[in-house]
Amino acid sequence: MSQLPPSPGRPSAFRPTEPTPHGPKTLDWSDPAQRTPTIWLIASTLLLVLAYLDTLALTSAAWSDPLYSHGWIVPVFALALMWMRFEPFKPVPATERWIGLAVLAFGLLIRLLGVYLSSNPVDRLSFVVALLGLYMLIGGWHVIRWAGPALGFLVFMFPLPSILEHNVLWRLQSLASTCSTVVLQTLGIPAFQQGNVINIFGMELLVADACSGLRMTTIFLALAVAMVFLIERPWWDKFTILLSAIPIALVVNIIRVTVTGLIYYWVGDESMLAKKIAHDWAGLFMMPLALGILWLELQILERVTIPVDTAHFKPVGATRTVTIPAR
């Protein structure tokens, strides 16, 4: 028997997803079948944004809060993600258009409910639902498959509901304070905790709202979701990335608070340089550190989850090739 070359090995960790075999991923503006739905999609999206202008204005006002300052880049990244995943339009069955119309109507009904209840979170959620229905109405399931992830990603531009934010905020503050105190004590530093204040040799380190890790967790979770859509990895690797995003963000924030405590212990809390390092420079290193841990996780997953290659054999005198798994 003659053996053919084995199939290619596992792709690189950060290799972009290969284009789907549905034809060229470019928009042929001269083709009416592509030009017409594109115009409808752009025009109707702008009309929907105009209808939600008051809600979006309140959302953008929340971006002035340091906890949600990342909101400015979410729509930009969503547009980029949509462009990278773009596929030419296909004929849409009437059934799919009716489903899209129903989803759009449902989203608008959710908005009426949010206005009636004076609930901004419900109103914001209805915007994403209405967008999904609109895209389904114009392009069917085919458009939802390549545009849906980008539309769902817009959820990260909205601030958390007040009740959820307050509950999550103080829990994250308490977690950062407790874990950082334990780490400092393990390192031999005389530290003890009083609420969200860590006493270090007579100095008080306050774990404020900005040090709770909520902003870091939100941004890093958004980055992990975006990475899942862009990289070519098995589904279990992507699922592991999503599961580990929040723990990585929390660990990095604990490291930040611990390092701040060490600086206070070594230099003192009156030093301007110590305050600059603790409150400004330490925050800048959080995201690179988190991305470094995520990269290390991807390298481990690439070596632990080994794919099964296939070998192709063609018996002598046979006209058909037999594929046998090679372990």
N, C-alpha and C positions, 0 to 999 in steps of 0.2 A: 504494500500500500504506500502511496505517496502522501506526504503530509504537507498541507498548505500553511503559510505563515499564520501564526496565532493572531487573534483579534487584538486591537490596541488596548493598552493598559488603562489604568484609572486616570482620569483627567486631573489637572493641577487643582489645588485647593481654591484658587481665586480665578479660575478660568470662567469667563462669561458664558452664560447659557447659549448654546448653539441655536441659530435661527431654525424655526420650525419649517418643515418642508411644504409650505403652502404657497411657494412662489417667491418672487422678490419682495423684500421688506421695504420697498420704496413706494411712494405715492405717485401714480401716473396721473398727473393733472389733466392730460388730454383725454383720458377715458371718462366718459360721463358716469359710468358705474362706480368710479372712485371719487370723482369730483363732487357729484351731487350729495352723497351721504356725508362727505367731509364738510361741505358748506353747512348742511343741516346740523351736523354735530357741533361745529364751532358756534353757529348762530344761536342754537337752542341752549348751549352751555352758558353763553353770555347772558341770555335772557333769564336763565335760572339764577345766575349769580346776581343779576340786577334785582330779581325778586327777593333774594335773601340778603340784600345789601345792608340792611339794618343789623341783622344777626352777624354778618361778617365784620361789620364795623365794630361791634362790641367784642368780637373775638380778637381783632387786631389790637384793640385797646388793652386786652389782657396780656399781649406780648411785651408790653413795657415792664411787666413783672419779671424779675430775673429767673423765676421758676419756669416761665414759659417763653423766654426770649428766643428759643429755638423755633417757635411757630412761624417765623418769617421764612425759613428755608424749606419748610414742609411742602407748601404748594409748588415751589420751584423744583424740588426733588421729585414730586409726584408727576410733574410735566415731563421731566427728564426720563423717569421710569416708564411713562406711557410711550414716549418716543422710542426708547430702546426696545420695547416689547411690541411695537406697532406691526400689524399685519394688514395686507390689503383687504378691503371690504368684500363680502360675499353676499349673494342673494339671501334675503331674509324671509323665512316662511311667515305667513300671516299669523299663525299661532304664537310665534315668538314676539311679534309686535304687540299682540293683545296682552301677553304676559308683561311686557315692558310697560304698556299703558297702565295696567293694574298696579304694578310696583310704583310707578310715578304717582298715581292717584293716592296710593297708600302712604307714600312719603309726605305728600301735601296734607293728607288728613292728620298725620302725626304732627305736622307743624301747627295745624289748627288746634290740636289738643294742647301742644306746648304753649300757644298763645293764651288759650283758655285757662290753663293752670299757671300761667306766668312762670314757666319753667324754661330757662335758657338751655340747659343740657338736652332736653327733649327736642327743642327747636333746632339745635345744632345737629343732632343725630338725624333729623329728618332731611337735612341738606344732602348727606351722603346717600341716604335711601333714594331720594328723588333723583340724584345724579345716576345711580345705578339703573333706575327705571328708565330714565331718558336715554341712556346709552343702549339699553336693551331694546327700546322702542325703535331706535334708528338702525342699529347694527346686529341685533339678535345676540344669541349666545356666543357667536364668534367674536364679537367686539368685547363682550364681558370677559372672555378668557384672557385677552391681552391687555384690556384697559381696567378690568376690575381690581387687580392688586393696587394700581396707582390710585384709584378712587377710594379704596378702603384705607390706604395710607394717609389720606387726608384727616382721619380721625385724630392723628397725633398733633394736629395744629390747634385743636380745641383744648381749653383748660379743663381740668377735672371738675366735676360737680363739687360745690362747697363742702357738702357733708363728707364726701369721699376724700377730698383734699385734706380736711382737718383731721380726719381719722387716720389717714395714711401718714400725714406729716408728723404727728406726735409719736406715732409708733416707730417711724424711721429714726426720729431724733432719739427716742429711748434706746433703740437697738444700737445706734452708733455710739451713744454715750456708754452703754453697758459693755459692749464688746471692746471698745477702745480702752476703757478702764482696766478690763481683764488683761488685755495685751500689755498695757503699760506696767501693771503689777507683775506680770510674767517676766518682763524685762528688768525687773528690780527697781522700778520707779515708784516712789511713795505717792500713790494716787488713790483717791476714793471718790465715789459718785454721790451727788446730791441732786436728784432730778435730772435735768439736762445740763448740769454744771459738773465738770470734773476738777476736783481740787488736787493740784500738783505742788506739793511742798510749799503750801501757803499761797499759791497762785490759782486763780479761777479761770478755767477754760470753758466758755459757754458754747454749747453745741446749738447754734441758732438755726432758724428755718433754712437759711442758705446752706448750712452744713448737714442738713438732714439726709441728703442724697436723693431727694425726690426728683430734682432736675436731672441729675446724672442718670438715674434709673429710667426716666422718661426718654431722654435723648438716646441712651444706649439701646433701649428696647426698640426704638424706632430704627436705629442703625442695623440692629440684628434682623428685624423684619425685612428691611430693604436688602440686606445681604442674602437672605434666603431666596428672594425673588431673582437675584442677579447671578448667583454662583451655580455651577453645575455639580451637584453632589447628590447622593442617594437621599431619599426622603428621611431616613432615620438620622442622617447627619444634620439635616436642616432642622428636624424636630429637636435634636439635642442642642443645637445653637439657640433655638428659641427658649428652651427650658433653662439654659444656663445664663441667659442675658441678665435677668434680674439678680441672681446670686453674684455674678461678677461685678455688677454695678455696686451692690451693697458692700462687697469685700473691698473694692477700691475706695469707697467712701470711708470705711473703717480705717484703712491704711492712711488716708488723708488726715483724719482726726488724730490718729496715733502719732503720725509724724509731727503734726502741729504741737501735740503735747510734749514730744521729745525736744522740739526746738525751744519751747517755753522753759523746760527744765534745764536745758544747757545754757541758754542765752538770757532768759528772763522775759517777762511779759512787757517790760517797759522799752525794750529795744525796738526802734522803728524798722530795722532790717528784719528782725524776727517776725514782726507783724506783716511786713511785706511778703516774706517768704511763706508764712503760714496761710494768709488769706488770699493772696493773689497768685503767686507762683505755684503753690501746691494745687490750686484749682486747675491751672493750665495743664498740669501733668496727669490729671485724672483720666481724661479721655485717651491719650496715648497709652497709658498703662492698661486700661481696660481693653483697648484694641489689641495690645500685645498679648494679653491673656487669652483673648478670643483666637488670635492667630495660633498660639501654642495649642489650644484645644483642637483647632482644625488639623494641625499637624499630627496630633495624637490620633484623632479619628481616622485620618488618612492611612495610618499605619496599623490601626487596630482592626478596622473594618476592611478586610481585603476582599476585593471582588473575585468572583469565580470566572476565570478566563475560559474560552472555548477553543477547542482544536478542531479543525476541519479535515476529515479524512475522506479520500476517494479510493474505494477498492479498485484494484486492477481490473480493467475490463468493464467496470460499471459506469453508468452515465449519470448517477446521482451522487452528490456529496453528502456524507453523514457528519453531523455535528455532535461531538462528544464533549461534555464538560471536562476540563483538565484542572485538577486541584493541585 
